[in-house]
Amino acid sequence: MNPVSSDSCFQAWQSHEAMAEEMIPLLGRLYREFRVVPLMYGRPLAQQSVIRILKDHRFVRKVEGTELTIRDTYPLVKRLLELSPGPSRIDFGKLAMAYKKGGHSDPMQFLKKELAPIIGKHSPETLSAPPQDLVLYGFGRIGRLLARIMIENGDSSQMRLRAVVVRGDGGDLEKRASLLRRDSVHGAFQGTISIDHDHNALVVNGQRIQFIYASDPSSIDYTDYGIDNAIIIDNTGKWRDENGLKKHLAAKGVSKALLTAPGKGSLKNIVVGINDNAVTEDDRILSAASCTTNAITPVLKAVNDRYGVAHGHVETVHSYTNDQNLIDNFHSASRRGRSAALNMVITETGAAKAVVKALPELDGKLTGNAIRVPTPNVSLAILNLTLESDVDREGLNDYLRELSIHSELRHQIDYVCSPEVVSSDFVGNRHAGIVDGEATIADGRQIVLYVWYDNEYGYSCQVVRLVEKMACQNLVELPEQ
């Protein structure tokens, strides 16, 4: 190996490290002072380490087929601070790539043109407005992940997690704090947690979260805790229809309720990216559907829009969940009483039918089933579809890959094409589903798609997106797709 070449490579790396260190406080200012969420092809840049930022720049090579370094993005980040931007989500990766490909030489003029809707729109009055109050009803797997995401978004969001409602008589804050702090699947919480025993609260990254103990939602007076006009996020699944969830609206200080499970009856089941345009200001109770429905519906819509789906079958290979038994014991549902850690368990899923609530055009065209497997997180949906037109494997993969980068479904659909990925590689993925291009099968009108999804974290991100919609807190995303 040429020692000069090796030294040159290392010096370039150190130079990029130094520039990333300089960029971190600039990204922090955009995030905290201007409510600008900085992204790198959809990946968050704020509150990230030097190595994470450099890895996200490296990721662009897989997307665009060409290198993008921090030297390309740094000038744009620095100049944007001088232009007093308004609240928004800015993808600096896409901006920098457009700047390079367009042969531009003046970052300021480029930003003024590309980000015109938010340039000069910084308003201290807007940022100082009271945030939307949020309450978690339940603090299980989904509840704690929602808490993590909401707290992480605290610097850029006009929404605040104000309280958590759990059953019991209190005295368990240490255990609640420990479960938030440590997670066997998702790792340690990136922040600080302290216990305020006097007020029965946790202080998490500076945010005070009140713990309320109750078994009847309608009996709580949230205004006693300074909470008003709150959106309740019910992640217990105890009430699944409108009548049951109305108990939340009977509580003082509540404006809306959201269920993190498939809703029954006439309740609107919303999959963000698909039918969230059906959400109106008058909707007071909504369902975020299921993790599987959120994972497969965007991909099914994409395929149906381009090729047409004649009929198909969805088989879900799903990680075990808390409602199954660790060892064989009585369970009211078929087969779920057998040990989740030792068996593959065939069970039912309503995901195929639930898709129709978001995509009525697929009514009567899908069947579905599920297999629970001995893994704690990340599931796989296998879509075996007969199309109305022929398609080749390369064309199908190219179409789905392009959608994952440059479409309105880019937050819902991710794409990977590697012969080595396995389920654990997708823990913490923020998308509703990830198409595995390497596994795609296409033969004329018959296709099989494999869609991974983090049934905990990816779903929780979709729930937060729906909460933003309910709270009218959607930020403009630039550059436009």
Secondary structure, 3 states (H helix, E strand, C coil): CCHHHHHHHHHHHHHHHHHHHHHHHHHHHHHHHCCEEEEECCEECCCCCHHHHHHHHHHHHHHHCCCCCHHHHHHHHHHHHCCCCCCEEEEHHHHHHHHHHCCCCCHHHHHHHHCCCCCCCCCHHHHCCCCEEEEEECCCHHHHHHHHHHHHCCCCCCEEEEEEEECCCCCCHHHHHHHHHCCCCCCCCCCCEEEEHHHCEEEECCEEEEEEECCCHHHCEHHHHCCCCEEEEECCCCCCCHHHHHHHHCCECEEEEEECCCCCCCCCECCCCCCHHHCCCCCCEEECCCHHHHHHHHHHHHHHHHHCEEEEEEEEEEECCCCCCCCCCCCCCCCCCCCCCCCCEEECCCHHHHHHHHCHHHCCCEEEEEEEECCCCCEEEEEEEEECCCCCHHHHHHHHHHHHHCCCCCCCEEEECCCCCCHHHHCCCCCCEEEEHHHCEEECCEEEEEEEECCCHHHHHHHHHHHHHHCCCCCCEECCC
